[in-house]
Amino acid sequence: MIHPTSHLDRSRPPALSRRAALGLLGGAGAVLAGCRIQTAPPETTGNAPALELPESKATLPTEDVTFRWLDGGGNRQLFLDPLFAAYGAKHANITVQYDATNMDTVNETIPLGVRNGTAPDVFGIGNKIEHRTAIEDGWCQPIEGLVPDFEAWKANFPEDAFVPNVHVFDGKIYSFPLNGSGELTEMLIYGTELLDKAGLDPTRDLATWDQFRTAAKKITETGDGDYFGLMCSRTPVKIIEGLLATTGWRGGLDCRTGEYTYTAAEVNDAIDLLLAINADGSIWPDFAGISAADARGRMPNNVAGLQVDGPYSIAEWEQAEWSFDFSLMPTREAGAKYTDAYSYGGGGNVFVFAKAAHPEIAGDLFSYLGSLDGQTQMVLQSRGALLPSLPEAQVKAEQAGSELNPHFAKVRDLSSAIMRVEPVPVVRNGDVSKVAPKPVSPNFADLLGGMLTGQVKDIKKALVTLNDGLNSALDTAIAEARGKGADVSRDDYVFANWDPAVDYTQADYDAL
C-alpha cells in the first residue's frame, strides 16, 4: 500500500555536509571533467487538461501581493508551477513566488528566516528539526481557521490521513498530506545503451549481488576508460542502503529493538560487495567531488551504466532524451523477495508561517490542493509523478484519457510491491520530539565516502565506534529530556509488534 502521508527518513544520521565532505575527502570538491548535464523542469505536461480554478471562498487581499512558498521541490514542482501560474492568472493582484529548492537549503534557510521574521508564507520545515519543536517554538499557525469550509474539506481525506505529531499537534491541525508517499528511495537505474554494448540483459543479469558486481565490471571493460560500470557520489550511502534494504536491515535505528545496527553482519556484507566493486575499478573515478544530484545529472552523458538512487530525476532524464530504465534492487540470492520501510512526517509537509501577512491565501491554496479536483489535477499535471492523498483522484486521473508517464507508473508499481509503513517513535509519544541527540561525527555517510577514498582505513572498526557513539548519544539525550520534564524513555523506540512485511497501523500503536 502507498500511504497518503509524507515520507520521512528512517532514523538515518544527518546528511553529509559540504564542510564534512571536504574535510574527509581531502578537499576533493573541485570542478570535475565530464560536466553534469543541465536541464530545466519540463515545460510540457503532456496532454493534461488546463487548470481551471474554482471561485475562491476566501476573503483575499485586493492590493498587489507577492506570496512566497518554499519547499524541497522535486516532482511537486511539476504540479505547483502550473498551479501557481493559474492562480496568478485568476487573481491578477497576487503573485505566488515559488522557490523549489532542495532539503539542504530548506534546513539552512527556514530556521534563519523564522528568527528574522522573513520566512516564506508557506514553507517546509525540513528534516533536521522535529516538527513539534518548531510548532512549540511558534514557527507556524494552525490551518483550521484558514481553509474555507474546513470540516468538509478535512472529511475528504482518508480516515487516518491526519497523523498525530505529524500534521496534528495538541489537537490542532497545522499541515496536511498534500500528496501521497511510500515511494521507493533506492532502485537500480541503468542506461540501456551501455548495457546493450556490454551484452547485458537487465532482466537476466542484474538479479543478484554477484551479478551486480559482474555487470559493473563488464560495462567498465567495454567502456575501456570512456565510461564505467557504477555511478557514485561523494558518499555511496544510497548504494549501501539500497543493497541492505534487500536483506531486511531497517535503517540505522532498528525499531524492533530500539538499538542502532551499523555493526550488523549484513552491513559488513554490503560493504564487502562495494569494496570488491571498487577494487575491480568499476566505479566512476571522479565520484569524490560530486553530490547525489550531480551524480544523477551526469547519467545522460553515459559516463556510467548503473546507479542506485530514487526516481527523482526521471523528468530531467526524459528531457535529456536519455534511454534508461530501472528495477528493484538485486538481492543476495536469485528470486529473493523483500520489503522496505517508510514513515510519516519528514520534510515534505508544508506549514503556514506564524507571521505570514496573508495566511488567507495559504488557506485558499490548501483548499484547492486538498480537493478532489486539485488532487486529480496533481496527478494529471505531473503525468503520474505524484501520488494523490485522495485515492479517488488517482482513479479519476487514470480515467481522464490524459497521457500519464509510464516511468512514473512503474515507480508506483514497484513502490506498492515493497514499501510498507514503519512505526515512528514521535507518533507514539510526542515527547520524543524533545529528545535531541548530539550528532556523532563522522557519520555513516562520511565513513562510507572515506572508505572508498582511502581516508577510512578500517571501516568495520569505525562503524563499531559510530554505533556505540549513537547509542550513547541517544541515552544521554533521553536523560536530558527527562531532566527537563519530558515523559520519554528508550522503550518509546521499541516496537516489538512490528512486522516489516505489513503496514504499521494505529491499531498496532494502540496494542503496545
Number of C-alpha atoms within 10 A of each C-alpha: 15 24 27 24 30 25 23 19 17 20 16 15 19 17 16 22 12 13 11 16 24 17 13 19 23 14 14 18 18 10 9 13 7 10 11 17 16 10 14 9 14 15 10 13 19 15 13 20 13 13 17 13 15 11 8 15 12 17 10 16 13 10 9 11 15 14 19 17 22 24 27 24 17 17 19 19 20 25 21 18 18 19 24 18 16 17 18 16 13 15 15 13 14 20 17 19 17 20 16 19 14 15 21 15 14 21 18 13 16 21 17 12 14 18 10 9 14 13 23 25 24 22 24 24 29 26 18 15 15 21 26 21 14 15 19 11 9 13 22 24 20 19 21 16 13 20 24 20 13 14 10 9 16 18 10 15 19 13 9 12 20 19 19 20 27 24 25 16 18 11 9 14 19 21 22 25 26 24 23 19 27 26 25 25 20 22 23 22 23 24 21 20 14 24 23 13 12 20 14 16 12 18 8 9 16 23 20 19 19 17 17 23 20 18 26 27 22 18 25 26 18 17 18 9 11 11 22 26 32 28 30 28 23 27 28 27 22 20 23 20 21 26 29 23 20 22 20 16 22 24 20 20 22 18 24 16 14 18 18 22 23 24 18 12 11 18 19 15 15 20 21 13 17 22 14 13 21 19 11 16 17 26 26 22 14 15 23 25 21 20 18 18 14 18 22 25 19 18 23 21 15 19 22 28 30 28 25 28 26 19 22 14 17 19 23 19 19 15 16 18 10 17 14 20 14 22 18 21 23 23 23 19 13 13 10 12 13 17 19 27 27 26 24 29 25 21 24 25 25 23 27 26 26 18 17 20 12 16 22 20 24 22 22 19 20 21 21 19 23 23 18 21 17 25 27 26 26 30 25 32 31 26 27 27 27 25 27 30 29 23 18 13 22 22 13 17 24 16 9 14 12 16 16 22 17 12 19 19 16 15 21 21 13 17 22 17 17 22 26 25 25 23 28 23 22 22 20 18 17 19 22 24 20 21 21 16 17 13 13 18 16 20 21 25 23 25 26 24 24 23 22 22 19 13 15 18 13 11 19 18 12 19 22 15 15 22 22 16 18 25 18 15 17 19 16 16 17 23 17 16 21 16 10 10 11 17 15 19 17 15 10 19 22 20 22 11 14 18 15 20 16 16 20 20 13 13 8 14 17 8 7 11
